[in-house]
Amino acid sequence: MLLLAFTITGPDGEIRDERVHVLSRHFDTQPECKEFIHSWSGIIKDRGLSTVEAMLAEGWTVSLDEIGCRRNPAEMQEAVITIAAEEQK
């Protein structure tokens, strides 16, 4: 899958600790994903950043830290612990 990793900067100029990872597109093979990145990375950097920033409140910005290929987490066999939030009454 295509991975886009972003860092968010607040209106005060402080870089947030959190990184946002977006898995966006499925590829059948790793070489296919790498070729897509090679062909489209310029457009992803330009339009991807402006699209994400348009979703944020005024003053917030993002930087694209990584464009890469990752396995689909849904297909990975890992132990996952789910913690349900308590319902507020």
N, C-alpha and C positions, 0 to 999 in steps of 0.2 A: 504494500500500500504506500501511497505517497504521503510522506510526513512533512508537515510544515511546523516549525518550532518558533514561537514568538516570545519576545520579552516586552512587557508593558511598562511604560513610563507615565507617572502621574503628572497632573498639572503643575505640581511643585518642582518637577524635574527629577524627582527621585525614582530610580528604577525599582520596580517591585521585585520581591523575592520569587514570586511565582513565574513559571514558564508555562505557556499555553501550547499544547501539542494538538494539532489537527491532523487526523488521518482522513485523507480526502478521496482517494481514487484507488481502485483495485487494478492490479496488473497480474497477469498469469505467470510471468517470470521476472526475476531480478534484472536481467539485461533489458527487458522491455521497459521497466520502470526507469532504469538509468538513462536509456535513450530518450525517454520522455523528458526527464530533467535536463538533459543536455540540450534538447531542442527548445524547451519552453521556459527555462529558468529566468530569462530576462523578463518575459511577460509576467511570470508568477511574482517576481520581485516588485514589479511596477504596479500591476493591477491588484495583486493579492494584498499588498500593504494598504493601498488606498481603499479597497473594499472592507478590510478589517477595521481600519481607522474610522470609516463612515459609520460603523456600528457602535462606536464608543462615544461617551459624553465629550463635550467640547473640552479641549485642553489635554486629553489623554492621547498618547501616541504609542505605536508599536514598532518594533524592529524585528526583521526576519533574521533569525539566528541560524537556521538550518533548513535546507531542503534535502530530503533523503528518502530512502526506501526502507520500509520496515515490514515485518510480518504482521498479518492481521491478528490482533490480540484475541479475537473471538476463536481463532483456530489454534491458539497456543494452549497447551495443557499445563496450566499453572494453578497453584492453590490460591484461591481468591477468598478473602474474608469480607463478608458484607456486614456492615453495622447499620442497623436501622435507626434513624433518628426518632427520638421520642416525640409522640404527638403532643402538641400544646393544647391545653384545655381552656 
